Amino acid sequence: MKNFAFASDAAEREYKEFPDEIQDDFGLNLMLIQLDQDPKLPIKHLNSVGPGVIELIINGSPAFRCLYITKYQDTVFVLHSFEKTTNGNDVKAMRLAGKRLQALKLELGV
C-alpha cells in the first residue's frame, strides 16, 4: 500500500475546505490509488504541470478537481484541490500545482 500525504499545509487546507461529500468521493478514490487500483472517478494526465501529475475529476455545477502525483517515495501526494468555475484549463490552478510540485521535489531531493 502506498503512503498518503499532502504536498503542503495549503494543499491540505484546500482539500479540507471541500464539502464533506466531495472529500469523501476524492478520499475513496485516493485510497484506491494507494492500493494500486484504478480510481472510479474520471482522470486526466497533466504532463503540462509535470510528468506523472494526474487530475481527479468531479463534474457538476460547481465542478471539483484534485491533483496528485504518485511518482515519489511510494506515496500519493496531493498537490492541489480546487473548485473549477470556468470551462477549459484553469491556468492559475495549473501554475500553482506546478509550483507545489517543484517545492515537493526540492523537499524530497529529487
C-alpha positions, 0 to 999 in steps of 0.5 A: 500500500502506498503512503498518503500525504499532502504536498503542503499545509495549503494543499491540505487546507484546500482539500479540507475546505471541500464539502464533506461529500466531495472529500469523501468521493476524492478520499475513496478514490485516493485510497484506491490509488494507494492500493494500486487500483484504478480510481472510479472517478474520471482522470486526466494526465497533466504532463503540462504541470509535470510528468506523472501529475494526474487530475481527479475529476468531479463534474457538476455545477460547481465542478471539483478537481484534485491533483496528485502525483504518485511518482515519489517515495511510494506515496500519493501526494496531493498537490492541489484541490480546487473548485473549477468555475470556468470551462477549459484549463484553469491556468492559475490552478495549473501554475500553482500545482506546478509550483507545489510540485517543484517545492515537493521535489526540492523537499524530497531531493529529487 
